[in-house]
Amino acid sequence: MPEMDGFGVLEEIEKLNPPELESAAIHVLSSTLDERDLLRAKEHARVTSFIGKPLMFDQMRALLS
């Protein structure tokens, strides 16, 4: 993303704390499986999972069900 990365988006969501997202599941999809990124994602209460690319169709189906 040109202006902020995914972690920046997570921080903005947490600042706004929209009630519509109370029950939302946020899945981080990343091209890196760096342990630091995984730990950073776990710091965000709304993050449900951290998934490495490539995302397979079966994985997408499981996430949406």
C-alpha positions as CSV (number, residue, x, y, z in Angstrom):
1,M,0.0,0.0,0.0
2,P,1.5,3.3,-0.9
3,E,0.8,5.4,2.2
4,M,0.9,2.8,5.1
5,D,1.5,-0.8,5.6
6,G,-0.9,-3.4,7.1
7,F,0.3,-2.7,10.6
8,G,-0.5,1.0,10.1
9,V,-4.0,0.0,9.0
10,L,-4.4,-2.1,12.2
11,E,-3.3,0.8,14.3
12,E,-5.8,3.1,12.7
13,I,-8.6,0.6,13.2
14,E,-7.7,0.4,16.9
15,K,-7.7,4.2,17.2
16,L,-11.1,4.5,15.7
17,N,-12.5,1.4,17.5
18,P,-15.6,1.2,15.3
19,P,-18.4,-0.8,16.9
20,E,-19.1,-2.6,13.6
21,L,-15.7,-4.4,13.9
22,E,-16.4,-5.7,17.4
23,S,-17.1,-9.2,16.1
24,A,-15.0,-8.9,12.9
25,A,-12.1,-11.4,12.3
26,I,-9.0,-9.8,10.9
27,H,-6.6,-12.2,9.1
28,V,-3.2,-10.9,8.2
29,L,-1.9,-12.1,4.9
30,S,1.8,-11.6,4.4
31,S,4.5,-12.4,1.9
32,T,6.9,-12.8,4.9
33,L,6.9,-15.3,7.7
34,D,9.3,-13.3,9.7
35,E,8.9,-14.1,13.4
36,R,8.9,-10.4,14.3
37,D,5.9,-9.7,12.0
38,L,4.1,-12.7,13.5
39,L,4.7,-11.3,17.1
40,R,3.7,-7.8,16.0
41,A,0.4,-9.1,14.6
42,K,-0.3,-11.0,17.8
43,E,-0.1,-7.6,19.7
44,H,-3.3,-6.5,18.0
45,A,-6.4,-7.9,19.8
46,R,-8.5,-8.0,16.6
47,V,-6.1,-10.2,14.6
48,T,-7.4,-13.7,14.3
49,S,-4.7,-15.3,12.3
50,F,-1.4,-14.6,10.4
51,I,-1.2,-16.4,7.0
52,G,1.7,-16.6,4.7
53,K,1.4,-16.2,1.0
54,P,0.5,-17.9,-1.3
55,L,-3.1,-18.1,-0.1
56,M,-4.7,-21.3,-1.4
57,F,-8.3,-21.4,-2.5
58,D,-9.1,-24.0,0.2
59,Q,-7.6,-21.7,2.9
60,M,-9.7,-18.8,1.6
61,R,-12.8,-21.0,1.7
62,A,-12.1,-22.1,5.3
63,L,-11.6,-18.5,6.4
64,L,-14.9,-17.4,4.9
65,S,-16.9,-20.3,6.3
